[in-house]
């Protein structure tokens, strides 16, 4: 295994940040100044987080080069930070794989090379989602305390959604295409030591716009991990989506934590589970779960990865990255974690 990747196994549980794609001087200095040493970069273009930029630090026609990945990692390390994971390839890199199109084998070859390059460049984890459509929300201006704004979703808004793709797809065929992908990608993980972390479908519901949304339950994740078993394939553990599923968070952490399949965590809190309308809440507010209980449970199962706020409410003075609110969330989680670390496990 690449020594740069192996070093991450020795780090303790830690709070970091992610949800951005531009490693600017100002952004990296801000991250270091709020006491963060570890980050995740995200290359899924969406206006919901700070990634909808036409120009990205990684380029390429369906694949990323080793040299650009090395340059990206070293730029981050020059600011005293560690790149724990890269989340998401551009959808155009692998949409034909997800939909079983004639070009899928060519796309698979490029994804294989990209993941090999990621491992060679010293990036330990690749986080991915398996949804050929998009993350969907009803609102990004749901009112919280003091006029803060958060994301919300009401499934009634999507009852009459038009077809989101070229045709309707069955759940069985999407599982078939996913299995084919794993058969070609898991050997790359085994050979290189790279870990690959699966994110839930967002929102985690059966179907919208004629497209089944596969990863909406614990049963679906168990199926994913059993299709081509590998210790290098696990969870990009998004607490917001697991809560939206209505799962018992402690039980799910116990289930995957004991299998060492929680590779890193998205920490955001929501008001309640689906199918009722829901919205995100501040980390210190009463929501679907108690952050203290979640951090205690993660320590109990010996999780030693990175925890990041996936996204946070927007407060006054925030830019698109929600710097003020993100710093508040990081500080709140660090306070809990450091208190727990002073106590006996």
C-alpha positions as CSV (number, residue, x, y, z in Angstrom):
1,X,0.0,0.0,0.0
2,X,1.1,3.6,-0.7
3,X,2.8,4.9,2.4
4,X,1.0,8.2,2.0
5,X,-2.3,6.3,2.2
6,X,-1.2,4.1,5.1
7,X,-0.4,7.1,7.4
8,X,-4.2,7.9,7.6
9,X,-4.8,4.7,9.5
10,X,-2.8,6.1,12.4
11,X,-4.9,9.3,12.8
12,X,-7.5,9.5,15.6
13,X,-11.1,10.5,15.1
14,X,-11.1,14.1,14.1
15,X,-13.3,17.0,12.9
16,X,-12.6,18.5,9.5
17,X,-14.4,20.3,6.6
18,X,-15.4,19.6,3.1
19,X,-18.1,20.5,0.5
20,X,-15.9,22.7,-1.7
21,X,-13.9,22.3,-4.9
22,X,-11.7,25.4,-5.0
23,X,-8.5,25.3,-2.9
24,X,-8.0,29.0,-2.9
25,X,-5.5,30.7,-0.6
26,X,-8.3,32.4,1.4
27,X,-10.3,29.1,1.8
28,X,-7.3,27.1,2.9
29,X,-6.1,29.8,5.3
30,X,-9.6,30.0,6.8
31,X,-9.8,26.3,7.3
32,X,-6.4,26.3,9.1
33,X,-7.4,29.3,11.2
34,X,-10.5,27.6,12.7
35,X,-8.4,24.7,13.9
36,X,-8.9,22.2,11.2
37,X,-6.1,20.0,9.9
38,X,-8.0,17.5,7.7
39,X,-10.3,18.1,4.7
40,X,-12.4,16.4,2.0
41,X,-12.7,18.0,-1.5
42,X,-15.9,17.5,-3.5
43,X,-16.2,17.7,-7.3
44,X,-20.0,17.2,-7.7
45,X,-21.1,20.4,-9.4
46,X,-24.2,21.8,-7.5
47,X,-25.3,25.2,-6.3
48,X,-26.3,23.5,-3.0
49,X,-22.7,23.6,-1.8
50,X,-19.6,25.5,-3.1
51,X,-18.8,23.3,-6.0
52,X,-20.7,24.8,-9.0
53,X,-17.6,26.3,-10.6
54,X,-16.9,26.1,-14.4
55,X,-13.2,25.9,-13.7
56,X,-11.9,23.2,-11.4
57,X,-8.4,22.2,-10.2
58,X,-8.8,18.8,-11.8
59,X,-9.4,18.6,-15.5
60,X,-9.5,15.8,-18.1
61,X,-11.8,14.1,-20.7
62,X,-13.4,11.5,-18.5
63,X,-10.4,10.9,-16.2
64,X,-8.0,12.7,-13.9
65,X,-4.3,12.6,-14.3
66,X,-1.8,11.5,-11.7
67,X,0.1,14.8,-12.0
68,X,-2.9,17.0,-11.3
69,X,-3.8,14.9,-8.3
70,X,-0.3,15.2,-6.9
71,X,-0.4,19.0,-7.5
72,X,-3.7,19.2,-5.7
73,X,-2.6,17.2,-2.7
74,X,0.7,19.1,-2.3
75,X,-1.1,22.5,-2.6
76,X,-3.3,21.4,0.4
77,X,-0.3,20.1,2.3
78,X,1.5,23.4,1.8
79,X,-1.1,25.0,4.1
80,X,-0.5,22.4,6.8
81,X,-3.6,20.4,5.8
82,X,-4.2,16.8,4.9
83,X,-6.4,15.6,2.0
84,X,-8.4,12.7,3.5
85,X,-10.7,12.0,0.6
86,X,-12.0,13.2,-2.8
87,X,-15.7,13.1,-3.2
88,X,-17.4,12.5,-6.5
89,X,-16.3,12.4,-10.1
90,X,-18.2,14.7,-12.5
91,X,-21.4,12.8,-13.5
92,X,-20.4,12.9,-17.1
93,X,-17.4,10.7,-16.2
94,X,-19.6,7.7,-15.3
95,X,-23.3,8.4,-16.2
96,X,-23.1,5.9,-19.1
97,X,-21.9,3.2,-16.6
98,X,-24.9,4.0,-14.3
99,X,-27.3,3.7,-17.2
100,X,-25.8,0.7,-19.0
101,X,-25.1,2.7,-22.2
102,X,-22.9,1.4,-25.0
103,X,-20.0,3.7,-23.9
104,X,-19.9,2.2,-20.4
105,X,-16.8,0.0,-20.9
106,X,-14.8,3.0,-22.1
107,X,-15.9,5.0,-19.1
108,X,-15.0,2.2,-16.8
109,X,-11.5,2.1,-18.2
110,X,-11.1,5.8,-17.5
111,X,-12.5,5.5,-14.0
112,X,-10.1,2.7,-13.3
113,X,-7.2,4.8,-14.3
114,X,-8.5,7.7,-12.3
115,X,-8.7,5.6,-9.1
116,X,-5.3,4.2,-9.7
117,X,-3.9,7.7,-10.1
118,X,-5.7,8.8,-6.9
119,X,-4.1,6.0,-4.9
120,X,-0.6,6.7,-6.5
121,X,-1.0,10.4,-5.6
122,X,-1.6,9.5,-2.0
123,X,-5.4,10.2,-1.7
124,X,-6.7,7.5,0.7
125,X,-10.5,7.5,0.0
126,X,-12.8,8.1,-3.0
127,X,-16.3,9.0,-1.9
128,X,-19.0,8.5,-4.5
129,X,-22.8,8.5,-5.1
130,X,-24.7,6.3,-7.5
131,X,-27.5,8.5,-8.8
132,X,-27.6,9.5,-12.5
133,X,-29.9,12.4,-11.7
134,X,-29.3,15.1,-9.0
135,X,-29.6,15.9,-5.3
136,X,-33.1,17.4,-5.0
137,X,-34.4,20.0,-2.6
138,X,-37.7,22.0,-2.2
139,X,-36.0,25.0,-0.7
140,X,-32.7,26.5,0.3
141,X,-34.2,29.3,2.3
142,X,-36.2,27.5,5.0
143,X,-36.3,29.9,7.9
144,X,-34.6,29.0,11.2
145,X,-33.8,31.1,14.3
146,X,-33.0,34.7,13.8
147,X,-33.6,34.5,10.1
148,X,-31.0,31.9,9.3
149,X,-31.8,29.7,6.3
150,X,-31.5,26.0,5.7
151,X,-32.4,23.4,3.1
152,X,-35.7,21.6,3.1
153,X,-37.5,18.9,1.2
154,X,-41.2,18.2,0.9
155,X,-41.9,15.1,-1.3
156,X,-45.2,16.5,-2.4
157,X,-43.2,18.9,-4.5
158,X,-41.9,16.0,-6.6
159,X,-45.1,14.0,-7.1
160,X,-45.5,15.3,-10.6
161,X,-41.9,15.6,-11.5
162,X,-41.2,15.1,-15.3
163,X,-39.0,12.3,-16.5
164,X,-35.5,13.1,-15.3
165,X,-33.7,10.9,-17.9
166,X,-34.1,9.7,-21.5
167,X,-36.6,7.0,-20.4
168,X,-37.9,5.2,-17.3
169,X,-35.5,2.7,-15.7
170,X,-36.3,-0.3,-13.6
171,X,-34.7,-0.9,-10.2
172,X,-33.5,-4.3,-11.4
173,X,-31.6,-2.9,-14.4
174,X,-30.0,-0.2,-12.3
175,X,-28.8,-2.9,-9.8
176,X,-27.4,-4.9,-12.8
177,X,-25.4,-1.9,-14.0
178,X,-24.1,-1.2,-10.5
179,X,-23.0,-4.8,-10.1
180,X,-21.1,-4.6,-13.4
181,X,-19.4,-1.4,-12.2
182,X,-18.3,-3.1,-8.9
183,X,-16.9,-6.2,-10.8
184,X,-14.6,-3.9,-12.7
185,X,-13.7,-1.4,-9.9
186,X,-13.3,-3.5,-6.7
187,X,-10.1,-5.2,-8.1
188,X,-8.5,-1.8,-8.6
189,X,-9.3,-1.0,-4.9
190,X,-7.8,-4.3,-3.8
191,X,-4.7,-3.8,-5.8
192,X,-4.0,-0.2,-4.9
193,X,-5.3,0.0,-1.3
194,X,-7.7,2.9,-2.1
195,X,-10.9,2.9,-0.1
196,X,-14.2,3.7,-1.9
197,X,-17.1,5.1,0.2
198,X,-20.8,5.0,-0.9
199,X,-23.1,7.9,-0.2
200,X,-26.9,7.4,0.2
201,X,-29.2,8.6,-2.5
202,X,-30.4,12.1,-1.7
203,X,-33.3,12.2,-0.9
204,X,-33.4,8.5,0.0
205,X,-36.8,7.6,-1.5
206,X,-37.8,4.8,-3.9
207,X,-38.3,6.8,-7.2
208,X,-38.6,10.3,-8.5
209,X,-39.1,11.3,-12.1
210,X,-39.1,7.8,-13.4
211,X,-35.7,7.0,-11.9
212,X,-35.3,4.5,-9.0
213,X,-33.1,5.8,-6.2
214,X,-31.2,2.7,-5.1
215,X,-29.3,3.6,-1.9
216,X,-32.2,4.5,0.4
217,X,-32.0,1.8,3.1
218,X,-29.6,-0.3,5.2
219,X,-30.8,-3.3,3.1
220,X,-29.5,-1.6,0.0
221,X,-26.1,-0.8,1.5
222,X,-25.8,-4.4,2.7
223,X,-26.6,-5.6,-0.8
224,X,-24.0,-3.2,-2.3
225,X,-21.3,-4.5,0.0
226,X,-22.2,-8.2,-0.6
227,X,-22.2,-8.0,-4.5
228,X,-18.4,-7.9,-4.7
229,X,-17.2,-8.2,-1.1
230,X,-14.2,-6.1,-0.2
231,X,-12.8,-4.5,3.0
232,X,-12.0,-1.5,0.8
233,X,-15.7,-0.7,0.0
234,X,-17.7,1.1,2.8
235,X,-19.8,4.0,3.8
236,X,-19.6,7.7,3.2
237,X,-21.7,7.9,6.3
238,X,-24.1,10.8,5.7
239,X,-26.0,11.3,9.0
240,X,-28.6,13.6,7.3
241,X,-29.6,10.9,4.8
242,X,-29.6,8.0,7.3
243,X,-31.8,10.1,9.5
244,X,-34.1,10.9,6.6
245,X,-34.5,7.1,6.0
246,X,-35.9,6.8,9.6
247,X,-33.1,4.5,10.6
248,X,-32.0,4.1,14.2
249,X,-28.7,5.9,14.0
250,X,-27.0,4.1,16.9
251,X,-28.0,0.7,15.4
252,X,-26.6,1.7,12.0
253,X,-23.3,2.9,13.5
254,X,-23.1,-0.3,15.4
255,X,-23.8,-2.4,12.3
256,X,-21.3,-0.8,10.0
257,X,-18.8,0.4,12.6
258,X,-18.1,-3.2,13.8
259,X,-17.5,-4.2,10.2
260,X,-15.1,-1.2,9.9
261,X,-17.2,0.1,7.0
262,X,-17.6,3.7,8.1
263,X,-14.8,5.4,6.2
264,X,-15.8,9.0,7.0
265,X,-18.9,10.9,8.3
266,X,-21.1,13.8,7.0
267,X,-22.4,15.4,10.2
268,X,-25.6,17.4,9.7
269,X,-28.8,17.3,11.6
270,X,-32.4,17.3,10.3
271,X,-35.8,18.0,11.9
272,X,-37.4,14.5,11.3
273,X,-37.4,11.6,8.9
274,X,-39.2,11.2,5.6
275,X,-41.9,10.9,4.3
276,X,-42.9,14.0,6.3
277,X,-41.5,17.3,5.1
278,X,-38.2,18.0,6.8
279,X,-35.5,20.6,7.0
280,X,-32.0,20.9,8.3
281,X,-31.3,22.4,11.7
282,X,-28.4,23.8,13.6
283,X,-26.1,21.3,15.2
284,X,-27.0,22.5,18.7
285,X,-30.8,22.3,18.1
286,X,-33.1,19.5,18.9
287,X,-33.3,17.3,15.8
288,X,-33.6,13.7,14.7
289,X,-30.6,12.6,16.8
290,X,-28.4,14.0,19.6
291,X,-24.9,14.8,18.4
292,X,-23.4,13.8,21.7
293,X,-24.9,10.3,21.4
294,X,-23.7,10.0,17.9
295,X,-20.1,10.9,18.7
296,X,-20.2,8.6,21.7
297,X,-21.3,5.7,19.6
298,X,-18.7,6.4,16.9
299,X,-16.0,6.2,19.6
300,X,-17.6,3.0,21.0
301,X,-17.2,1.2,17.7
302,X,-13.6,2.5,17.4
303,X,-14.2,4.7,14.4
304,X,-11.0,6.7,13.7
305,X,-11.9,8.6,10.6
306,X,-12.8,12.1,9.6
307,X,-16.1,13.9,10.5
308,X,-17.1,16.9,8.4
309,X,-20.2,19.1,8.4
310,X,-21.7,18.1,5.0
311,X,-23.7,21.3,4.8
312,X,-24.9,23.8,7.3
313,X,-27.5,26.5,7.7
314,X,-26.7,29.9,6.3
315,X,-26.4,32.7,8.8
316,X,-26.0,36.5,8.4
317,X,-22.7,37.4,6.7
318,X,-22.2,34.0,5.2
319,X,-21.0,33.5,1.7
320,X,-21.9,30.5,-0.5
321,X,-19.6,28.3,1.7
322,X,-21.4,29.4,4.9
323,X,-18.0,30.1,6.6
324,X,-19.5,31.5,9.8
325,X,-22.0,28.7,10.3
326,X,-19.4,26.1,9.3
327,X,-16.9,27.4,11.9
328,X,-19.7,27.3,14.5
329,X,-20.5,23.7,13.7
330,X,-16.8,22.7,13.7
331,X,-16.3,24.3,17.1
332,X,-19.4,22.7,18.6
333,X,-18.4,19.2,17.4
334,X,-14.8,19.7,18.5
335,X,-16.0,20.8,22.0
336,X,-18.1,17.6,22.3
337,X,-15.3,15.4,20.9
338,X,-12.5,16.8,23.1
339,X,-14.7,16.4,26.2
340,X,-15.4,12.8,25.3
341,X,-11.7,12.2,24.7
342,X,-11.0,13.3,28.3
343,X,-13.4,10.7,29.6
344,X,-12.8,6.9,29.6
345,X,-14.0,5.2,26.4
